[in-house]
Amino acid sequence: MIGIPGDVSEPAPDWAAGLEENSLPTVNVTAIGRAADAVDVVLQRLKGLPDGAAVAVIASGDFLVGRQRLMAAGFESHGQRLADGRWRVLVRRGLTCGPDGVDLSPDAGRAAVDEAVIEHRNGVPHLLVGHMDPPGPLVAILTYLERPDCGDTVVAHLSRNPVWLYPELQDRHWSWEQVEGAPNEVCLRLTRNRRGG
């Protein structure tokens, strides 16, 4: 499980528990101020490694922002707070695409879209996914955005702030803004970023 803030260590997933941590290559990013720069250093160290290969990142905090960007690039991570207050974050190239092992296969995507409620309002598709259990909303939204008939604007209605969706949207060249929705829902307008002319 990633994204545990503060001083709470995370339960180790199976892949991390099986690593010989002392033999892993280590990347120390504690002196790097910007998360984006730290991610670039980590990605450079991971470059060329096979699926399942891992490195240990030593960071001054839980490296959450960096881990979200790495996740969007197909990596998974596990963090543990060290006795001196720094964090040791194990990062490996994922064997499957998607945050924290989320199944983004075509079958899983179709099932999630089928569970979502899709309404068209003024020509814009609205995805109502607030009733779905995680990671259903994320899978449904990402799958719908890949459809050829999706268009350039989609409105997603969720029951919570989808923090793991944002790096996935960025990776797929979609932007987002929160708009007014029903009480107790998070409503996002998603817009495709057209590149080139």
PyRosetta script that sets phi, psi and omega in degrees:
from pyrosetta import init, pose_from_sequence

init()
pose = pose_from_sequence("MIGIPGDVSEPAPDWAAGLEENSLPTVNVTAIGRAADAVDVVLQRLKGLPDGAAVAVIASGDFLVGRQRLMAAGFESHGQRLADGRWRVLVRRGLTCGPDGVDLSPDAGRAAVDEAVIEHRNGVPHLLVGHMDPPGPLVAILTYLERPDCGDTVVAHLSRNPVWLYPELQDRHWSWEQVEGAPNEVCLRLTRNRRGG")
pose.set_psi(1, 126.9)
pose.set_omega(1, -179.9)
pose.set_phi(2, -112.3)
pose.set_psi(2, 160.5)
pose.set_omega(2, 179.3)
pose.set_phi(3, 92.6)
pose.set_psi(3, 22.0)
pose.set_omega(3, 176.5)
pose.set_phi(4, -83.9)
pose.set_psi(4, 117.4)
pose.set_omega(4, -174.6)
pose.set_phi(5, -85.1)
pose.set_psi(5, 172.0)
pose.set_omega(5, 170.0)
pose.set_phi(6, 68.0)
pose.set_psi(6, -138.4)
pose.set_omega(6, -172.7)
pose.set_phi(7, -102.9)
pose.set_psi(7, 21.7)
pose.set_omega(7, -179.1)
pose.set_phi(8, -94.1)
pose.set_psi(8, 120.6)
pose.set_omega(8, 175.4)
pose.set_phi(9, -76.7)
pose.set_psi(9, 155.7)
pose.set_omega(9, -175.1)
pose.set_phi(10, -98.8)
pose.set_psi(10, 143.1)
pose.set_omega(10, 173.5)
pose.set_phi(11, -63.9)
pose.set_psi(11, 136.2)
pose.set_omega(11, -174.8)
pose.set_phi(12, -76.1)
pose.set_psi(12, 128.4)
pose.set_omega(12, 172.1)
pose.set_phi(13, -70.0)
pose.set_psi(13, 164.9)
pose.set_omega(13, -176.4)
pose.set_phi(14, -56.4)
pose.set_psi(14, -40.9)
pose.set_omega(14, -176.5)
pose.set_phi(15, -64.7)
pose.set_psi(15, -35.1)
pose.set_omega(15, -178.9)
pose.set_phi(16, -76.7)
pose.set_psi(16, -36.5)
pose.set_omega(16, -179.3)
pose.set_phi(17, -64.2)
pose.set_psi(17, -26.7)
pose.set_omega(17, -177.8)
pose.set_phi(18, -88.1)
pose.set_psi(18, 1.5)
pose.set_omega(18, -177.5)
pose.set_phi(19, -86.0)
pose.set_psi(19, 143.9)
pose.set_omega(19, 169.5)
pose.set_phi(20, -84.5)
pose.set_psi(20, 90.5)
pose.set_omega(20, -169.3)
pose.set_phi(21, -61.0)
pose.set_psi(21, -35.2)
pose.set_omega(21, -176.7)
pose.set_phi(22, -68.2)
pose.set_psi(22, -17.9)
pose.set_omega(22, -178.5)
pose.set_phi(23, -98.3)
pose.set_psi(23, 1.7)
pose.set_omega(23, -177.4)
pose.set_phi(24, -79.0)
pose.set_psi(24, 145.2)
pose.set_omega(24, 169.4)
pose.set_phi(25, -60.7)
pose.set_psi(25, 141.4)
pose.set_omega(25, -177.0)
pose.set_phi(26, -116.9)
pose.set_psi(26, 136.7)
pose.set_omega(26, 176.4)
pose.set_phi(27, -121.5)
pose.set_psi(27, 117.3)
pose.set_omega(27, -179.4)
pose.set_phi(28, -98.1)
pose.set_psi(28, 115.0)
pose.set_omega(28, -178.7)
pose.set_phi(29, -113.6)
pose.set_psi(29, 17.1)
pose.set_omega(29, -176.9)
pose.set_phi(30, -63.3)
pose.set_psi(30, -27.1)
pose.set_omega(30, -177.8)
pose.set_phi(31, -90.4)
pose.set_psi(31, -0.9)
pose.set_omega(31, -178.1)
pose.set_phi(32, -95.4)
pose.set_psi(32, 121.2)
pose.set_omega(32, -173.3)
pose.set_phi(33, -73.6)
pose.set_psi(33, -44.8)
pose.set_omega(33, -174.8)
pose.set_phi(34, -90.5)
pose.set_psi(34, 133.8)
pose.set_omega(34, 179.1)
pose.set_phi(35, -60.5)
pose.set_psi(35, -37.5)
pose.set_omega(35, -179.3)
pose.set_phi(36, -61.7)
pose.set_psi(36, -40.7)
pose.set_omega(36, 178.7)
pose.set_phi(37, -67.0)
pose.set_psi(37, -39.4)
pose.set_omega(37, 179.0)
pose.set_phi(38, -64.3)
pose.set_psi(38, -40.3)
pose.set_omega(38, 178.3)
pose.set_phi(39, -63.0)
pose.set_psi(39, -41.1)
pose.set_omega(39, 179.0)
pose.set_phi(40, -59.9)
pose.set_psi(40, -40.4)
pose.set_omega(40, 178.6)
pose.set_phi(41, -64.1)
pose.set_psi(41, -44.3)
pose.set_omega(41, -179.3)
pose.set_phi(42, -64.8)
pose.set_psi(42, -44.6)
pose.set_omega(42, -180.0)
pose.set_phi(43, -61.1)
pose.set_psi(43, -38.2)
pose.set_omega(43, 178.4)
pose.set_phi(44, -63.4)
pose.set_psi(44, -38.5)
pose.set_omega(44, 179.7)
pose.set_phi(45, -70.6)
pose.set_psi(45, -31.7)
pose.set_omega(45, -179.3)
pose.set_phi(46, -81.2)
pose.set_psi(46, -15.1)
pose.set_omega(46, -174.5)
pose.set_phi(47, -57.2)
pose.set_psi(47, 129.8)
pose.set_omega(47, 177.1)
pose.set_phi(48, 84.8)
pose.set_psi(48, -6.3)
pose.set_omega(48, 178.9)
pose.set_phi(49, -75.9)
pose.set_psi(49, 146.5)
pose.set_omega(49, -180.0)
pose.set_phi(50, -74.2)
pose.set_psi(50, 165.6)
pose.set_omega(50, 175.4)
pose.set_phi(51, -54.6)
pose.set_psi(51, 137.0)
pose.set_omega(51, 179.1)
pose.set_phi(52, 90.5)
pose.set_psi(52, -15.1)
pose.set_omega(52, 178.7)
pose.set_phi(53, -72.5)
pose.set_psi(53, 148.7)
pose.set_omega(53, -173.9)
pose.set_phi(54, -135.8)
pose.set_psi(54, 158.5)
pose.set_omega(54, 169.9)
pose.set_phi(55, -131.1)
pose.set_psi(55, 159.6)
pose.set_omega(55, 175.3)
pose.set_phi(56, -104.5)
pose.set_psi(56, 125.3)
pose.set_omega(56, 178.9)
pose.set_phi(57, -105.2)
pose.set_psi(57, 126.6)
pose.set_omega(57, 175.1)
pose.set_phi(58, -99.5)
pose.set_psi(58, 120.1)
pose.set_omega(58, -174.9)
pose.set_phi(59, -129.4)
pose.set_psi(59, 157.7)
pose.set_omega(59, -179.0)
pose.set_phi(60, -75.7)
pose.set_psi(60, -21.9)
pose.set_omega(60, 176.2)
pose.set_phi(61, -133.6)
pose.set_psi(61, -161.6)
pose.set_omega(61, -176.8)
pose.set_phi(62, -76.4)
pose.set_psi(62, -1.8)
pose.set_omega(62, 173.6)
pose.set_phi(63, 59.9)
pose.set_psi(63, 31.8)
pose.set_omega(63, -172.6)
pose.set_phi(64, -61.8)
pose.set_psi(64, -46.7)
pose.set_omega(64, -178.9)
pose.set_phi(65, -61.8)
pose.set_psi(65, -45.2)
pose.set_omega(65, 177.7)
pose.set_phi(66, -62.0)
pose.set_psi(66, -38.4)
pose.set_omega(66, -179.1)
pose.set_phi(67, -68.2)
pose.set_psi(67, -34.0)
pose.set_omega(67, 176.1)
pose.set_phi(68, -64.5)
pose.set_psi(68, -42.3)
pose.set_omega(68, 178.8)
pose.set_phi(69, -66.7)
pose.set_psi(69, -40.4)
pose.set_omega(69, 177.4)
pose.set_phi(70, -63.5)
pose.set_psi(70, -39.5)
pose.set_omega(70, 178.9)
pose.set_phi(71, -60.8)
pose.set_psi(71, -42.0)
pose.set_omega(71, 179.4)
pose.set_phi(72, -64.6)
pose.set_psi(72, -23.6)
pose.set_omega(72, 179.4)
pose.set_phi(73, -91.6)
pose.set_psi(73, 6.0)
pose.set_omega(73, 175.3)
pose.set_phi(74, 97.7)
pose.set_psi(74, 18.4)
pose.set_omega(74, 179.1)
pose.set_phi(75, -110.9)
pose.set_psi(75, 154.2)
pose.set_omega(75, 173.8)
pose.set_phi(76, -120.0)
pose.set_psi(76, 161.4)
pose.set_omega(76, -173.8)
pose.set_phi(77, -147.8)
pose.set_psi(77, 161.9)
pose.set_omega(77, 175.7)
pose.set_phi(78, -144.3)
pose.set_psi(78, 128.9)
pose.set_omega(78, -177.4)
pose.set_phi(79, -113.5)
pose.set_psi(79, 147.8)
pose.set_omega(79, 177.0)
pose.set_phi(80, -141.6)
pose.set_psi(80, 131.0)
pose.set_omega(80, 179.9)
pose.set_phi(81, -76.6)
pose.set_psi(81, 134.2)
pose.set_omega(81, 179.2)
pose.set_phi(82, -90.1)
pose.set_psi(82, 165.7)
pose.set_omega(82, -177.2)
pose.set_phi(83, -61.6)
pose.set_psi(83, -30.0)
pose.set_omega(83, -178.6)
pose.set_phi(84, -85.7)
pose.set_psi(84, 4.9)
pose.set_omega(84, 177.0)
pose.set_phi(85, 96.7)
pose.set_psi(85, -16.6)
pose.set_omega(85, 175.6)
pose.set_phi(86, -75.5)
pose.set_psi(86, 171.6)
pose.set_omega(86, 177.7)
pose.set_phi(87, -117.5)
pose.set_psi(87, 143.0)
pose.set_omega(87, 171.9)
pose.set_phi(88, -108.4)
pose.set_psi(88, 113.8)
pose.set_omega(88, -176.3)
pose.set_phi(89, -111.9)
pose.set_psi(89, 117.2)
pose.set_omega(89, 175.7)
pose.set_phi(90, -85.1)
pose.set_psi(90, 129.0)
pose.set_omega(90, -177.8)
pose.set_phi(91, -124.9)
pose.set_psi(91, 131.9)
pose.set_omega(91, 174.9)
pose.set_phi(92, -138.3)
pose.set_psi(92, 154.5)
pose.set_omega(92, 175.0)
pose.set_phi(93, -69.4)
pose.set_psi(93, 124.6)
pose.set_omega(93, -175.9)
pose.set_phi(94, -68.9)
pose.set_psi(94, 149.1)
pose.set_omega(94, 175.8)
pose.set_phi(95, -82.5)
pose.set_psi(95, -17.2)
pose.set_omega(95, 176.4)
pose.set_phi(96, -131.9)
pose.set_psi(96, 153.0)
pose.set_omega(96, 179.7)
pose.set_phi(97, -82.8)
pose.set_psi(97, 137.7)
pose.set_omega(97, 176.3)
pose.set_phi(98, 128.7)
pose.set_psi(98, 154.2)
pose.set_omega(98, -177.0)
pose.set_phi(99, -66.4)
pose.set_psi(99, 127.3)
pose.set_omega(99, 172.6)
pose.set_phi(100, 53.4)
pose.set_psi(100, 40.4)
pose.set_omega(100, 176.3)
pose.set_phi(101, 77.7)
pose.set_psi(101, 14.3)
pose.set_omega(101, 179.4)
pose.set_phi(102, -63.1)
pose.set_psi(102, 135.0)
pose.set_omega(102, -179.1)
pose.set_phi(103, -78.7)
pose.set_psi(103, 109.7)
pose.set_omega(103, 177.9)
pose.set_phi(104, -109.2)
pose.set_psi(104, 26.7)
pose.set_omega(104, 179.0)
pose.set_phi(105, -67.8)
pose.set_psi(105, 160.5)
pose.set_omega(105, 179.2)
pose.set_phi(106, -56.3)
pose.set_psi(106, -40.5)
pose.set_omega(106, 179.9)
pose.set_phi(107, -64.1)
pose.set_psi(107, -45.0)
pose.set_omega(107, 178.9)
pose.set_phi(108, -64.2)
pose.set_psi(108, -39.1)
pose.set_omega(108, 179.2)
pose.set_phi(109, -63.7)
pose.set_psi(109, -44.9)
pose.set_omega(109, 178.7)
pose.set_phi(110, -61.7)
pose.set_psi(110, -41.8)
pose.set_omega(110, -179.9)
pose.set_phi(111, -63.0)
pose.set_psi(111, -40.7)
pose.set_omega(111, -179.6)
pose.set_phi(112, -68.0)
pose.set_psi(112, -42.7)
pose.set_omega(112, 178.6)
pose.set_phi(113, -64.3)
pose.set_psi(113, -37.6)
pose.set_omega(113, 177.9)
pose.set_phi(114, -63.1)
pose.set_psi(114, -33.3)
pose.set_omega(114, -179.6)
pose.set_phi(115, -77.6)
pose.set_psi(115, -26.6)
pose.set_omega(115, 179.1)
pose.set_phi(116, -71.1)
pose.set_psi(116, 156.0)
pose.set_omega(116, 173.2)
pose.set_phi(117, -101.6)
pose.set_psi(117, 123.8)
pose.set_omega(117, -177.8)
pose.set_phi(118, -113.7)
pose.set_psi(118, 121.0)
pose.set_omega(118, 177.6)
pose.set_phi(119, -120.7)
pose.set_psi(119, 146.4)
pose.set_omega(119, 175.2)
pose.set_phi(120, -108.6)
pose.set_psi(120, 120.9)
pose.set_omega(120, -178.5)
pose.set_phi(121, -123.3)
pose.set_psi(121, 118.1)
pose.set_omega(121, -178.3)
pose.set_phi(122, 52.7)
pose.set_psi(122, 39.2)
pose.set_omega(122, 177.1)
pose.set_phi(123, 80.3)
pose.set_psi(123, 3.1)
pose.set_omega(123, -178.8)
pose.set_phi(124, -111.3)
pose.set_psi(124, 128.2)
pose.set_omega(124, 177.9)
pose.set_phi(125, -72.2)
pose.set_psi(125, 135.1)
pose.set_omega(125, 175.1)
pose.set_phi(126, -115.1)
pose.set_psi(126, 123.9)
pose.set_omega(126, 178.3)
pose.set_phi(127, -99.6)
pose.set_psi(127, 114.6)
pose.set_omega(127, 177.6)
pose.set_phi(128, -97.3)
pose.set_psi(128, 106.1)
pose.set_omega(128, -175.0)
pose.set_phi(129, -124.5)
pose.set_psi(129, 9.2)
pose.set_omega(129, -177.2)
pose.set_phi(130, -64.4)
pose.set_psi(130, -22.1)
pose.set_omega(130, -179.5)
pose.set_phi(131, -84.2)
pose.set_psi(131, -6.6)
pose.set_omega(131, -174.3)
pose.set_phi(132, -89.7)
pose.set_psi(132, 147.1)
pose.set_omega(132, 174.8)
pose.set_phi(133, -80.4)
pose.set_psi(133, 145.7)
pose.set_omega(133, 174.5)
pose.set_phi(134, -60.7)
pose.set_psi(134, 146.2)
pose.set_omega(134, 2.2)
pose.set_phi(135, -92.8)
pose.set_psi(135, 21.3)
pose.set_omega(135, -176.5)
pose.set_phi(136, -51.6)
pose.set_psi(136, -48.1)
pose.set_omega(136, 180.0)
pose.set_phi(137, -58.7)
pose.set_psi(137, -44.2)
pose.set_omega(137, 179.4)
pose.set_phi(138, -61.5)
pose.set_psi(138, -46.5)
pose.set_omega(138, -178.3)
pose.set_phi(139, -64.4)
pose.set_psi(139, -43.2)
pose.set_omega(139, -179.4)
pose.set_phi(140, -62.7)
pose.set_psi(140, -44.6)
pose.set_omega(140, -177.7)
pose.set_phi(141, -65.8)
pose.set_psi(141, -48.9)
pose.set_omega(141, -178.6)
pose.set_phi(142, -62.8)
pose.set_psi(142, -38.4)
pose.set_omega(142, 179.1)
pose.set_phi(143, -67.3)
pose.set_psi(143, -43.2)
pose.set_omega(143, -179.2)
pose.set_phi(144, -62.6)
pose.set_psi(144, -38.0)
pose.set_omega(144, -178.5)
pose.set_phi(145, -65.7)
pose.set_psi(145, -19.4)
pose.set_omega(145, 178.9)
pose.set_phi(146, -85.8)
pose.set_psi(146, -8.9)
pose.set_omega(146, -177.5)
pose.set_phi(147, -70.8)
pose.set_psi(147, 140.7)
pose.set_omega(147, -179.0)
pose.set_phi(148, -64.8)
pose.set_psi(148, -24.1)
pose.set_omega(148, -179.2)
pose.set_phi(149, -95.8)
pose.set_psi(149, 15.5)
pose.set_omega(149, -174.4)
pose.set_phi(150, -67.6)
pose.set_psi(150, -37.4)
pose.set_omega(150, -174.6)
pose.set_phi(151, 85.5)
pose.set_psi(151, -171.9)
pose.set_omega(151, -176.4)
pose.set_phi(152, -102.9)
pose.set_psi(152, -5.0)
pose.set_omega(152, 179.4)
pose.set_phi(153, -137.2)
pose.set_psi(153, 132.1)
pose.set_omega(153, 176.8)
pose.set_phi(154, -137.7)
pose.set_psi(154, 141.3)
pose.set_omega(154, 175.5)
pose.set_phi(155, -110.9)
pose.set_psi(155, 126.4)
pose.set_omega(155, -179.7)
pose.set_phi(156, -108.8)
pose.set_psi(156, 133.0)
pose.set_omega(156, 179.0)
pose.set_phi(157, -112.0)
pose.set_psi(157, 114.9)
pose.set_omega(157, -174.5)
pose.set_phi(158, -123.8)
pose.set_psi(158, 164.4)
pose.set_omega(158, 179.3)
pose.set_phi(159, -93.1)
pose.set_psi(159, -10.0)
pose.set_omega(159, -179.7)
pose.set_phi(160, -152.6)
pose.set_psi(160, 167.2)
pose.set_omega(160, 179.0)
pose.set_phi(161, -70.8)
pose.set_psi(161, 119.0)
pose.set_omega(161, -174.0)
pose.set_phi(162, -86.6)
pose.set_psi(162, 74.3)
pose.set_omega(162, -171.6)
pose.set_phi(163, -59.4)
pose.set_psi(163, -30.9)
pose.set_omega(163, -178.1)
pose.set_phi(164, -83.8)
pose.set_psi(164, -9.6)
pose.set_omega(164, 178.0)
pose.set_phi(165, -76.0)
pose.set_psi(165, -35.1)
pose.set_omega(165, -171.7)
pose.set_phi(166, -59.1)
pose.set_psi(166, -48.2)
pose.set_omega(166, 178.4)
pose.set_phi(167, -65.0)
pose.set_psi(167, -29.6)
pose.set_omega(167, 176.9)
pose.set_phi(168, -67.6)
pose.set_psi(168, -40.3)
pose.set_omega(168, 177.3)
pose.set_phi(169, -64.4)
pose.set_psi(169, -44.0)
pose.set_omega(169, -180.0)
pose.set_phi(170, -60.1)
pose.set_psi(170, -41.9)
pose.set_omega(170, -179.6)
pose.set_phi(171, -64.3)
pose.set_psi(171, -28.5)
pose.set_omega(171, -179.2)
pose.set_phi(172, -96.2)
pose.set_psi(172, 6.7)
pose.set_omega(172, 176.7)
pose.set_phi(173, 67.3)
pose.set_psi(173, 44.1)
pose.set_omega(173, 171.0)
pose.set_phi(174, -118.6)
pose.set_psi(174, 141.8)
pose.set_omega(174, 173.7)
pose.set_phi(175, -107.2)
pose.set_psi(175, 169.0)
pose.set_omega(175, -176.8)
pose.set_phi(176, -145.8)
pose.set_psi(176, 153.2)
pose.set_omega(176, 171.0)
pose.set_phi(177, -147.2)
pose.set_psi(177, 144.2)
pose.set_omega(177, 178.1)
pose.set_phi(178, -80.8)
pose.set_psi(178, 134.4)
pose.set_omega(178, 178.6)
pose.set_phi(179, -125.4)
pose.set_psi(179, 167.7)
pose.set_omega(179, -177.7)
pose.set_phi(180, -67.4)
pose.set_psi(180, 133.5)
pose.set_omega(180, 178.1)
pose.set_phi(181, -133.5)
pose.set_psi(181, -164.8)
pose.set_omega(181, 178.4)
pose.set_phi(182, -70.4)
pose.set_psi(182, 161.1)
pose.set_omega(182, 176.3)
pose.set_phi(183, -56.9)
pose.set_psi(183, 142.5)
pose.set_omega(183, 176.3)
pose.set_phi(184, 63.8)
pose.set_psi(184, 27.9)
pose.set_omega(184, 172.9)
pose.set_phi(185, -132.8)
pose.set_psi(185, 154.5)
pose.set_omega(185, 173.0)
pose.set_phi(186, -103.3)
pose.set_psi(186, 122.0)
pose.set_omega(186, -176.1)
pose.set_phi(187, -116.4)
pose.set_psi(187, 120.8)
pose.set_omega(187, -177.0)
pose.set_phi(188, -119.0)
pose.set_psi(188, 132.1)
pose.set_omega(188, 169.6)
pose.set_phi(189, -93.5)
pose.set_psi(189, 119.7)
pose.set_omega(189, -178.9)
pose.set_phi(190, -102.5)
pose.set_psi(190, 132.7)
pose.set_omega(190, -177.0)
pose.set_phi(191, -129.5)
pose.set_psi(191, 130.1)
pose.set_omega(191, 178.0)
pose.set_phi(192, -70.9)
pose.set_psi(192, 132.7)
pose.set_omega(192, 176.9)
pose.set_phi(193, -89.2)
pose.set_psi(193, 108.1)
pose.set_omega(193, 179.1)
pose.set_phi(194, -77.3)
pose.set_psi(194, 127.3)
pose.set_omega(194, 179.6)
pose.set_phi(195, -104.6)
pose.set_psi(195, 154.8)
pose.set_omega(195, -179.4)
pose.set_phi(196, 80.9)
pose.set_psi(196, -162.8)
pose.set_omega(196, -177.7)
pose.set_phi(197, -82.6)
pose.dump_pdb("model.pdb")
